[in-house]
């Protein structure tokens, strides 16, 4: 069961689950606030809990608001683009040939047909980023699934505005954010491990933390690295 409560101008998503304790999270990059609570707990009790944590919630949202944003992209020559944490300068060539993206040394070469406008160039680049993530994930699954003792039925790569990844532990499926192709490869690995562990423990409780500590002792450092990097510029709502 999912609902929402309001604390002034702050919306808090509430999910009632078969769990013992209340869990409060503020998710990057938008500062989405979520409380997971036991099914038996009343909304009044949950509201009081949220109010008691209001100062912490505002502090976390402030940190996320101040996080550096990417500058808008026009998809023109000498524009900076990032692939696996490395900076590339875009070089655009207009030819009557199929679209193509290649990395050569410190340049991202984008070949488009004459007259291709910025939105179409953007779509091509984002599709290419999606392919980068799709190709990078299977080797990570092969490495980590045996260690963790889980098996993914299917994974998806999507443009996601509020999460780096998500997991449906019942269906054993995982979704990953296309934007991860811009971040260091270690960040993608951290998100993959994070979501795989959710197949064992769906919530962010003490057991989840203990499992992450066991399988990836430096996971909190990788999370900090990811959350400090520039995020895509959107019309964020807090």
HELIX and SHEET records of a PDB file:
HELIX    1   1 UNK A   43  UNK A   52  1                                  10    
HELIX    2   2 UNK A   54  UNK A   65  1                                  12    
HELIX    3   3 UNK A  118  UNK A  148  1                                  31    
HELIX    4   4 UNK A  178  UNK A  182  5                                   5    
HELIX    5   5 UNK A  185  UNK A  198  1                                  14    
HELIX    6   6 UNK A  206  UNK A  215  1                                  10    
HELIX    7   7 UNK A  219  UNK A  228  1                                  10    
SHEET    1   A 4 UNK A   2  UNK A   7  0                                        
SHEET    2   A 4 UNK A  10  UNK A  17 -1                                        
SHEET    3   A 4 UNK A  32  UNK A  38  1                                        
SHEET    4   A 4 UNK A  23  UNK A  27 -1                                        
SHEET    1   B 4 UNK A  80  UNK A  83  0                                        
SHEET    2   B 4 UNK A  86  UNK A  94 -1                                        
SHEET    3   B 4 UNK A 107  UNK A 112  1                                        
SHEET    4   B 4 UNK A 100  UNK A 104 -1                                        
SHEET    1   C 3 UNK A 154  UNK A 158  0                                        
SHEET    2   C 3 UNK A 173  UNK A 177  1                                        
SHEET    3   C 3 UNK A 165  UNK A 168 -1                                        
END                                                                             
